[in-house]
Amino acid sequence: MGTPYMDKYLKEAIAEYEQKIETGEDFYMDASTLMDIEEYYEKNNRKYDAERLMRFAEKLHPDNEEVLVVKAYQLKGDGKWNEAMGIIKGIANQANRDVQLFYIEWDVACSRLDKAEVRTQHNLPAVMNDNDYDWYLDLGEIYLDYGFQKRALKYLEQIPKNYQFRSRADELIAEAYFQSQNYDKSIEAANRQVDINPYDAISWSQLADIQQKCGLYQECIQSCDYALAIDDTNQRAMSLKVFATFATQNTEEGLKLCIKYAHLCPNDYSLRMYAGEQLYAQHREKEALQSLQDALRLCPPESPDHLRITTDLVYTHIMLGNDNMAEELALSLGMLGSSQCSLLTQLAAYYHEFQNDKKAVELLDKALDAPHNDMKEYTAIVEQLNEIKNFNLTSELWIKLAKQPIIQESCDIYPYIALAMYKLMQKELFLRNFQITLATRPDMVVKLFGRMFNTYVLDDILQQIKKDFKLE
């Protein structure tokens, strides 16, 4: 699809497909064209459109090899490996290159690297021609996707300089070296992309990306400027330039760029995220709130930045005194698999940062009452209680914690509970927790009580405790 003719053909095919599919009329389109459109949708993150197209393609071409392969890769991308393998195994032409690459990726994903290598060698010819290096490019990408940088470079660095997709090869090489923390070679490979395509905005933005990752912010801004001079709609360059501008402490310029680019990129969450974080840092919380709310709406829930933006919003609501909203947002992260207890404990830590220990204790109390707590979560509560130095404020919660069922005697929470019960002179609760501590962690008895009694001799500590509680 790289030539102007092919771009025009694809554009016309997409227009025809979308017009027909919306009207609901019956029509025919060959499988290859449909798969070209599907690839376009995937590259532009139009997942719903890609899935709808595949349903149409499967109905129209149920036994087409190309359609079956794309369907299998879609399933794999959704984590449905076994369903995908079922389709792959059912394809009559097992020599199909994409079929073989699927088997290779299966082994790489399982970390069976040597088995993947054997299959790879079976598929490569004794003498390589230009098109055969497509294998090297795909293998490099597969290995890199799973973090095997050395294996990726083994193939990528064998690709000739005049290879037709050399720019993509250099992009992968740059990423492999970056992951390996060999930043000089990463920059070198990224620069090769620009040397090959000096008038290509994508190559400049890819160089800018590597420069940003390496902390070369001024160079990143310069590369972004080159990219935008070639294509002033390049959203990646806009986002990178904003990030790098903020990284150079040029906050006002960064905010100006955010405002400018936000109008050009209505669906880019990163610009709004960066603006919100900088506005928050300047104590402009109300302005930050609007930017961060827009960023959260635009950020896909599966993106790692979803957590970052939600946390930014929690801090902002705390600063604005919106406690209920801060708590609701914090608990919304349960969709990522975190327990209620851990989320509430983390939120309590935020309030402690803001010196609002009363609210922190209230949240820790809720955390203690949360369902399905385990010892790890009790430990987090104890650790957070220890951070709060106002013992009068925390005493009731310590007592409540001391009354919890004992589920793991070797855990380190009991020494701290015992110490709290000693300070509160809660004899029965003290003895219950102290006996566990003395049996499993006598070193903690010496450490915690020795500091208070000004002696680190265990017998002396025990005698003092017997005296204080009138024990025989």
Disulfide bonds with the S-S distance in Angstrom:
none
